[in-house]
Amino acid sequence: MTTELRVLRTSEWDRWYEGLDLAFGGVPQSAEKRELIRELTDFDRSLAAWDGDLCVGTAGSFRFEVAVPGGGLARMAGVTMVSVASTHRRRGVLTSMMRRHLDDIRGWGEPLAILGASEPAIYGRFGFGEATRLLKADIDTARVRLAVPDGTDAVRIRAAAPADALADCEALYAELVPARPGMITRLPGWERLGVLDAPENREGASRLQCVLAERDGRTTGYALFRTRPAWDDAGPKGTVEVQDLYGLDPASSAALLRHLFGIDLTSTVSMRNRPVDDFWQHLVSDLRRCAVRIKDEGYVRLVEVGAALEARTYRTPVEIVLEVTDSFCPWNEGRWRLSGDASGASCARTADAADLALDVRDLGAAYLGGARLADLAAAGRVRELRAGALAEATLAFESERAAWVPHDI
């Protein structure tokens, strides 16, 4: 049995999406969300694998820009909608789609690819490295108190309909993107995904709610959340489920969180996607009662090693030769001289002796500053070939803020 791989045609979208939907559990989505995803689909960047009239594989990507260490933006492909039908596993369908995808991404001049992996074990063989992690927490607000910073009381919290506040929220999000590696600029239309609120998708929680932080007539933060009511014999024990919380300054962030802590009939604030260095961890009275967990999140693939390393800056001066292995994209194989500092970088092929040796997967893991090269070396994933080179590179690749990819891909 053979499959045909080709770019998705507009007339094939329904069958393509049904195959994707089934591969991810087959639970029907609202018509509104389905129609929006169709509208956002970039057909020229979407692939379908066909066995006759049956769609047995899907893959897509979007042309984004991502914040990199130093505050700049780099072109990237957001790889998404990847699936293989259960009847066609282990037949090379995924490998053929990733081969075509990475070749296309290279041709489009995008030096990076990022994805969120449904199953982490899948993508390492294609050169994607675990580059960012996220924090989850369930804060016991009946027992945990907040010590808020000066200026918090001057911040006004105002409720607003999510759709009505969307323009202000998106402007604030855009302002914050360069401040943290991994944050992705929003393409037109994508902002609507975050405020879709079909009743069948709430799973017993309230409608989506929004509060804005304001000071001196300006929006300085926002939170999107739902409340999930619950009761026992002792009384109410509802949960505030936080979807987004962004503030331009410590007081605005703290004011938003204090509001969420104080919502009536609730005793838990639940977060499912926060940066690992999130501010609130230094405001709570008892971190043990916050049930903090860490989970892998964004996976980075350097499609063009030289261009990718030149797209970011480096926290300390670095002059180093990297010997890179890359079995899936052999054009990256070989030695690269990286020269950089906080003002910029150059990276070009060289015949000079290597200082560090590593696979492109581990270079991707370290690219946003999420994984430390020294930690990868301790795990045997990076080899130091010149004494002192590992310490030099580890410091240079670090980021002031923890890398985080909150944007849906």
N, C-alpha and C positions, 0 to 999 in steps of 0.2 A: 504494500500500500504506500503510495507516494502523496506528498502534499505540495501545493503550489503556494509560494510566498509572494505577495504583491502589495502595493500601496492600496489603502482602503478607498473604495469608491463610495460616493455619497449614497447611492442606491443600496449599498450593502450594510449601512450603519446598524440597522435594527438587528440583523442576524449577528453581526460582529459584537454588538453590545450584549445581546442575549447570551452569547457564548462566554463573554467576560463575566456577566452577572452570575451565571450558573457556576463558573469556576470559583467564585468567591462566596458561595453558599446558596445562591438562588433565591434570596429573600427579595420580593418585589420592592422597588423604590417608587416614590411618589411620581406621578406624571410630571409635576413641575420640575423636580430634580433631574429626571431623565431628559426632559426637553432642554434644560440648561446645559447639561453635559454634552448633549448633541451639538448645541450651539457653540460650545467652547472647543470642541474637538478640532484639532488641526489635521485635516484629512491628508495633506501632503506629508505629514510626519507620522502617520499611523499605518501600521502594518497588519495584515491579516494572512493567516495560514489556512488554506482551504484543502479539504479532502472531498473532492467533488463539489457539491453544493453546501457542505457542512463546514462552518467556521470552527477550526480546531485550535487556533492560536491567535492571540491578540497582543499588540504592543503599540505604545504611542509615546510621544514626547512633546514638550512645549519649549519654546524659546524664551527663557527667563534670563534675568541677571541676578547674581547672588553677591551679597556682601562678603568680602574677604578680609583677612587681617590687614589692618592699616586704614580701613574705612573706604576702600575703593569698591567698585562693582566689576564683576567678571561675567562674561557671557557664559551661559550654561544651558545644557539640555536637561529639562526635568523629565526623567524617564518614568513612565506610568502605564497603567492599564495593561500590565503584562500577565498573560494567563495561557495555560495549555489545557485542553480538554483532558479529562481523566482517562479517556479511551486512547489518547495519543501520547502518553508520557513515555519518556526514555526512547524516543525515536528521532531525537535531534531537532525537534521543532523549536524549542527555546534557544538552542545554540544558533540555529540559522537566523532567528529573529534578532538576537543580540549581535551577531556578526554584521547583519545588514544595518542595524541601528547605529552601531559605533562607526562603521564606515561612513554612513550618511552624516552623522554628527561631525565627524572630522571634516567632511566635505563642506559642511555649512560654516566652518570656521569657529566652532564652539569648543574651547579647550577642556571643558569640564562636563561631566554628567553626574547628576545626583538623583537618587531614588530613595524611597522609603520601602524597606523590604518586608513583605508579609511573612516570609520565612528566611531568616538571616543566612542559613547555610547555602542558599542557592547561588548568591551573586559573587562570592569570592572568586570563583573560578573564571569570572569574566572581568576581574580586576577591580571590583568595587571593594573599598575598605570602610569599616565602621568608623565614621568621622565625627559623629555627634551623638550625644545621649540626651535623654529628657528625664525630668523629675516628675514623679507622681506623689500625691499626698492626700491624706484624709485627716483633716485637722479637727480635733475635738474642741469645738469652740465653747463648750460648757466648762472646760477646765483650762484652756489655754488663753492667755491674755496677750495683748499687743502693747509694746512700748513704742509709740509712734514718734517720729522725729519732729523737731521744731518746724512750725509752719503748717502742720497738718490741719489745724483748726481753721486756717484761712482758706482752705479749699472747699468749694461748694460742690455737693453731690446732687445731681439732678437726673431724674428718671426721664427716659425718652424712648419712643418707639424705635426699635433697631433700624427699620428702613428709613425713618426720618433722620436718624443720626449718622447714616452710613457715610455721607460725604465728609463729615468732621472726623469720623473714626478712621477713614481711609487716609485722609491727609496726615493724621497723627502717626498712623502706621508707617507711611512713607518717610516721615521725618526720622523715625527710629531705625529704619532698615540699615543705614551705614554703620550704626553703632555696635552691631553684633554680627560676627561672622556666621554665615549660614542663613541669615534672613534674606528673603527673596522678594524682589519687586513684583508688585501685582500687575498682571495683564488686565486690560479692559474686560469687564464682565466677571472676572473671578471674584470680585468683592461680593457678588450676589450669592455665591455658594455659602458664605459664612452666615447669612441671615435667612436662608431657607428654613421654613418652620412648619412643615406639613404635620398635622396632628398625628398621623400614623407613625411618624418617626420619633415622637417624643418618648415613647415607651413608659408612659405613666407620669412623666415629669410635666412641669408647666410649659406654657409658651415661652419662647425665647424673650429674655428681658435685657434691657440695656440701661446702664447709668453712666453719666458723663461727669468727669472731674473738671471743674472750671475755676479760674482765678483771673481777676482783672479783665473779665470779658472774653477770655480765651479758653478753648478746650485744651486741657493739659493731661487728659487721660480718659480711658473708658474701660468698661467691663461688660462682657456679654455672658449671661448665665441663665440657668434654669433652676427652679426649686422643685424638689421631689418630696412630697409630703409623706410622713410616716408617723404612726402613733403606737404606743404600748400602754400598759396599765398605769405607768408613771406619768404619761402625758406625751406631748409632741416630741419627735426626734427626727425632724426632716433634714434634708441635705441640700446645700447650695452647690450646684454643679457648675463649675467655672469653665467656660469655653475660651474666653480671651480676657486678659488683664494687661493693659499697657499704660504706663505713665511716663511723662517727660521728665519728671524729677521725683526725688524720694517722697516728698510730702504728698504729691498727687497719687502715687502708687499706694502709699500707706492709707490715705483717705478712702480710696476705693476698697481696699481690703478690709478696713474697719467697718465700712458699710456692709460688706458681705458677711462679716462676723456677726453683725447685729440684726440680721433679718429674723423677724418673729417666727416662732414655731419650728426653728431649725437648731441643730446642735452639731452639725458637721459642715465644713467647707471642703469640697472635694475638687482636686485639680488633677488633670490627666496629661497635660502637656506643658511643662514649664522648664526653663533652663536650669541646669544643675546648680548654678550659682545664684538662684533666685533670691531677691532681696528679703522676702518675708522671713527667711530662715534666721535672720539676725534680729527680728522684731518679736518673735514668739517667746513666751515664758518657759515653754517646755517642749523641746523638739521631739522628745520621745513619744509624745502624745499626738504627733502629726503623721505617723505611719508613712515615713518617707521611703520611696522606692526609686531605683534608677533603672532605666530601660534603654536599650539601643534604639537609635532613631534614624539619622541620615547616613546614607552610604555614598561615598564620593569616588568617582572614577576619573583619573587624569587621562583625557583622550589625546591631548598633545602635551607631553611633559614640559617641554621648553616654554611654550606659550602660557601654560597654567602657572608655572613657577614665576614667570615674569609678571603675572597679573596681580600678584599680591606684594605687600612689603614685608619687612622682617624686623622683629622687635629689637634685635641687636645686629651689628655688622656681621656678615657671614661671607666667607670665601671658601667654597668646598666643592669637591668633585664627587658626584653621586654615580654609582654604577647601578643601573636600573635593569631589572629583568621584567619582561612583559610578554608572556607566551601568546596571549590572545590578540594583542595589538603590537606586533613586532617592530613597527616603526619607532616605538619608544625605547627599544632595547639599546643598551650601550651606556657610555659615560657622558655625563652632563656637568659642565662647570656652572655653578650658581654663585653669582656675586650680587649681594644685596644689602640693604639697610632700611631704615625707616622712610627713606625718600624714594626708593624704587629698586628695581632688580634687573639683571640680565641673566639669561640662561642659554647656553649654546653647547653644541657637541664639542668634545675634546678628546685628544689621545693621551692626556696626562693620567698619571696614576690615580686611582680612586681613593677617596678618604672614607666613604661609607658605601656599603652595598645593601640593597634592599629591593623587594618586589614592588611593582607599581601599586599593588593593593595596599601596602603599608605606607607608601608615600601619599596615597589618597587619604588614608586614615589620619595622617599628621597634617594634611594640607590646611585645614581650617583652624588648627591649633587644638583640636579636640583630643587627639591621642599624642602623647609625648614620645618623641623618638627614643629617649632613654628608657622609657617603659617598654617600648617595643623591642629594644635591644635586650632588655632583661628577660624577655620571653623568647629570645633567639630569633627574632624576626628582622632585626637590623644588625649588621656586622660592622664594627669599627675597624678600619684598615690603617688609619693614622691616629696615633695617640692624641687625645684632646679634641678630635673632630666631632665626636658624639656630643660632648658638652656644648661645644660651639653651636652645632646645628640645633640641638634641643632648645636652647635659649632663643635662638633666632626664629624658630618656627612657632613659638608660643604666642598666644593671643591674650590681650588684656581682659577680655570678656570670654566666658565659655561659649563655644560654638553651639548654635541651636537652629533648628529648621522647623519653625512653627507653621509655615505655609503648607497647605495641602499640595501634593504633587500627584 
